Amino acid sequence: MPSAPERPATAGAALAAAHPVTLEALEGLGRIPDDTRCVFVGGSLVRGLGNARSDVDVYVVTGEQPPAWDADFDRVALTPDTVPIAIEHVDGRRWDIEYWTTGQLEQLLELVQPAVLEQHQPAGPDVLRPGYVLLDRLLDADVLSGEAWLAPVRAQLEASAFGALLITQALEVCDHYYEDALGQLEDGDGLSAVLSAHRAFSAVVDALLVGYGRRSIGTSKWQARMMAAADPRELPFEEYWPRITMRDLDRDDPRDWVSAVLAECQRLQIEIDVLA
Amino acid sequence: MSGAEAPPRRALDVRTRNLGGELFVARGTDAFQLSGVAGTAWRLMDGRRTLPEIAEEIATATGAGADVVLADLEALVEDLRRRGIVAGA
């Protein structure tokens, strides 16, 4: 698991101001089942990335799956294959409360063991995305209840191939758009090649950031802030920003820009150690 | 091959993976590993460094003779060029 040199603290008073959720508030709302093992808050607010409009993401791990509180749920390729979600609005902020079972969490941990890297096509975020998000947020969680239960789970996750899997998947996304850009360039479709190359570049940056403990699953909306904070030696922010904002793109002749961006993707693929 | 030729650069249609420092490259269905000095050379083939410059960097890092390294690199680049994964040179 890549280290997270600037990872936020995982609990304590420092995080209390980052989000308004307390165990007492959740209990008062009647949202904590009797067989709850653990409750934690994760997501942008805990990571110091959120804003006044950000939702709060709460995770409750239970022995048995509670009923679908508000007929709202996520689908996931696990057993059971649903994740009930309760939605509350407290002081003008939305709280999304997801209910995961211990069995689902165990299955997820099995799916991120090193052996999955040897599979030709490991199960990816398309079918497991809510679970990957859960694991991602568990690593930076602000634990409200059940720290002793969660600690060994987190240790198991930190020793897993979760980071390598995220890097691999981001690099595969990069490959996909990279191929598109090459084909479009060869076909004289420079404008499409620009967008494909841009997406390839964004994906390889996502892969790079995993190695700096800054993960993003299915969204790049925090990428610029993550890059500013991490300032990777392989791609300093001052080099990243002109590329991602297409500052040096000549719309009338994008070929050089596309080629330069693809060469940069290629260089970063060499630099990013999937197993680090 | 002469050191005065164009600096070697990685062909754009080649993908690389770094697994614990070992480099694996793929072009189409052709995939293979570049170990040791070959991997180092691959990292340095950026289209700016000439082959003698790459040989000099590797010789400095490894303590090997620059002429020996250059001769090895010429053979390597020729092989990679034939496979289509290096352009220039």
Interface residues (C-beta under 8 A of the other chain):
Chain A: L171 D175 Y178 L182 S259 L262 A263 Q266 R267 Q269 I270 E271 I272 D273 V274 L275 A276
Chain B: R9 R10 L12 D13 V14 R15 T16 R17 N18 L19 G20 G21 L23 W42 R43 D46 G47
